[in-house]
Amino acid sequence: MTDLADLQGRIADERGKRGFVTDPVKLGVLLTEEVGEIASELKRLWSKNYDGFRADRLKDEIADAFVILAALADQFDIDIGEAVEAKFFGKDARREWKSTQGK
């Protein structure tokens, strides 16, 4: 398994070499586009108007979204791993959650 901080750094380095956009607003638009592509792929699970769902296509779209998310985090010196630990396993762990399972 890849270390998340290392992966985030490698993404930043490679995006820099390729001359990709770094403007946070543009990255936000690109992230929205990639999330839309994930939704489009998931729509194939139920819509008869498209060819069938393929997990390999979803995998690619998730990877694209993660790369853009990592680039956005990099612009603000946010370590994604630390952010997830603090928010999901820290702040969110102290909240009371109502399950939606089975409803």
N, C-alpha and C positions, 0 to 999 in steps of 0.2 A: 504494500500500500504506500502511496506517495504521501510524504509529509505536506500538510496543507500550506504552511508558510513557505516552504521551498517551492511548491507548485505555483503559488501566487507570485513569487519573485521571478520564476522562470517565465510565466505568462507576461509579466511586465517587461522583462528583457526582450522576449521574442516580438512582442507588439512594437517595442521601440525600434528594433532592427527592421521591422517591416514598414515602419512609418505610419502606423495606424493612428487614428484619431485619439486624442487624450482629453479633449474638452468634456467636462462633466455633464453638461447639458446634452451634448451629442451622444455621449455614452448612455445617458438615460433614455434617449430616443431609441438607440440601438438595442438596449436591454428590453424595452417594450416590444420592439419588433421580434426579438428572439422568443420572448414569452408567448407572443401571438403564434409563432411557428410551433411551439410546444402544444398550444391549444388546438391548432389546426391538425396536428398529428393525432392528438387524443380524440378529436372529433371523428376520426376514421373508425374508432371503436364502435360507434353506434349509427353513423350516418350512412345510408345506402347510396348517397350521391358521390362517394369517393371510393377509390380502390381500398383494399383492406389495410388495417393497421399493421405496422411493422415496428417491432421494438428497436431495431437497428436505426431506423430514422429518428425515433424518439430519443435514443441515446445521443445521436449527433446534435439534435436541437438542444438537449439539456447541456451538452458540452459547450455549445456556442453561447448559451445564456450564462453559464458559469464563467467563461472567459471574459465576457463583457462585465459581469458583476465584479470579478477580480480586478479588472482594469479600473472600474469606478472606485472600488475600495482603495486601490493604490493611489489614486489622485488625492485622497484625504488621509493617507498613511494609516489606513485601517487594516489591522490584521484580522482576516475573516475568522480564523480559528478562535482567537481571543474574543472577538465580538460575539460569536455564537455561544461560547462558554459563558460569557457574562450575561447575555440576554436570555437565551433559551434555558440554560442550566442554572442560571442565577436568578435574575429578576422574575422570569416566567415561572420558575419552580416554586416561588413563594405565593403565586396567585392561586386562587381557587378556580378549578376548571370544571365545567359541567360537560359531561360526555354527550356526544351526539350519536354514539354507536347504538345501532338498533332502532333509531327513531326515524 
